[in-house]
């Protein structure tokens, strides 16, 4: 059973989701990689729906959406919500798509749950392989460790750059620390936004990275 604190209707989840959607859209526009209908988009670890619902709200079609998820139970929920999408169950170390397939690859709160460095590098290499030359990687994950959860290991800016040496682009800290957000968000989103402006209170990194040698798209 999922943690009720992460239910999409919770004030904290609304706050955090709205901010990361806003920042992601701004950074994608900054590097001229905002996805359009017809662009093939992939999410690594889409869970029960992940960012796929956000992509639909940005104007993408179900047929544009692809994903791989290791948990079949979570995947079944996403299949029911998005029957027209290409959502698969499998291991991201061996993605079942050809080279340079996707204009956008999303990976969100996946790598911090992977403690093995070789597995991290293998998945990162597969992401770079399937990313189109004029595509972008949208990254969102923890930049700090959780002392209560030893099964999570942070990914800082330097580690992120090392994982994707062929990609470049803006990286921004986001997301008010969840324990603080859960206290403040139900009372005032405005005050939560004020606190989120303090850098050391942010727990995640959001990045939009593009191939280093990519030329401008001819769209």
N, C-alpha and C positions, 0 to 999 in steps of 0.2 A: 504494500500500500504506500502511495506517495506521501511525502510530508505535507500536511495541510498548510503549513506556513508558506509553501510555494504554490498554492492554488492561484490561478491567474486573476481571481477577483480580490485577492488580498491587497490592501493599500500599498504595502511594501513592494509587491511584485509589479503593480501598476507603475509605481514610481521608477523602479529600476528598469523595467522594460521600455517605458517611454523615453528615458534618457539614452539608453544604448541604441534604440532605433533612431533617435534624433542625431546622435553623434555619428552613427554608421552612415546615415544618409548624407550628412555633411561631408564626411571624409571621402565617400564614394564619388560625390559630385566634384570634390576638389581635385581628384586624380582622373576625372572624366571616365569613370567606370560604373556609373549608376546603371543597374540592369534594366533592360527593356524587354517587352514581349518578344518572344522568339529566341532570347538568350538562354542557353542551357546552363542551369544553375545546380550545384551539388552541395548538399550538407553532409558533413561527416559526423555521425552520431546524432541523428535527428530526434532520437527519443520518441516522446509521444506526439510531437509536431515540430519542436524546435523553432528555428527561424523561418521555416517554410511558410507558415501562416503570414509572417511579416512580408515575405516576398510576394505573396498573393495580394496583400494590401497595397504593395508598391506597383501593382499592375501586371505582374507576371501571370502566366497561365499555368494550370495544373500540369499540362504537358511539358512545360519548361523545367519542371522540378524533378530532381533526382536525389537520391540519398542512400546512405548505407548506415546500418545500425546493428550492433552486435546482440542486443537483447530482443528476442522475438516477441515477448509480451508487449514491450513498448512499441515495437514496430507494428504490431497488430492494431494498436490504437491509432497510430498515424495513418495506416492503410484505410481504416474506416473513415477518417476525417478527410483524406485526400485520395479517393479511389482512382483519380486520373493521373496521379504522379507515379514516377518510376522509383519506387521505394523498395530497397533490397535489404536482406539480412545477410551479414557477412563480416569479414575481417578487413579493416581499412589498410592493413599492410599489403593487401593485394586487391586493389580496386578493379572491378570488372568493366572498365571503360577504356577506350583507346587514348593514346597520347593527345594532349591539347584539345580535349573535348569541351571544357567548361569555361564560360566567360566569368563566372563567379563561383568560388568555392567558399563555403562557410564552415568554420570549425569553432564551436562554442563550448566552453567548459568540458573539454575532452582531454587535452594533454595533461592537465594537472592531476587527472585520475590515472595517468600512466606513469608508473614509477620506474620502469625499465628504460634506460637510455637508448638501447638498441631499438626497442619498439617505437619510441618517439621518433628516432631518426628515420626508421623505415616508413612510418606513416607520413612524415614530412616529405620524404622523397617521392612518395606516391602522389601527394597533393601537387607538388611541383610538376610531376609528369603529366597529370591530367589537366593542368591549368593551361588555358590558351595563351599564346604570346601577348594578346591584348586583353587578357583577363585580370582578375583581382582576387586575392585572398582576403576574406573578412574574418578577423580573429577576435574572439572575446574569451578571456579566461582570467583566473586569479593571478595577481602579481605578488600576493602575500601567502604565507603558510597559515593553515588553520591549526592552532595548537591542540584543539580538541579532536582533530581528525588526521591521524598519521597516514591515512590512505590517500591523502592529497599532497602534492608537491608543487609549489609555485613555479610559474614561468615568468621570469623578469625580462626586461628589455634585451639584455645581452643574450640570454638564452634563446629568446625568440629570434633574434638576428642570426644566431648560430644555427638554429634549426632550419632556417630558410635563407641560405647565403645568396641565392640567386634573385631574391626578392627585395624590393626597397619600398619605402613609403612611410606615411605618418603613423605614429603610435601615440596614443593618448590614455592617460589614467582616467578611469570613470568609476561610477558606482559607489555610493556612500556605503560604508561598512554595514553589512546586514544587521548586526545586533543594534546599531544606532538607528538604522532605517526603520526597523520594526517598532522602535519606541516612538519615533518622530512622525513617520508617514501617516499613521492614522489620525494624527492631530493637525498637521499642517504640511502640505507638500511644499509650500513656499519656504518654510523654515528648513525643511529637508534639503531643498535646493541650495540654500545658503550654506549649510554644513558641507554639502557635496563639493562646494567650491574650494574647500580646504584640501590641498593635495594629499596630506598624510592620512586623511580619513577615507580615501578612495582605495578600494581593494582589488580592482580589476584593470586590465589593459584591453583597450580596443584598438585594433590596427587594421589598416587597409594597405595591403602590400601587392605590388605589381612586379612582373619580370623586369630585371635590371636593364636588359637590352631591348625591351619592347619598343616598337615605334607606335606612333599615334594610330588609332583605329581609322579605317577608311569608311566608317558608317556615313 
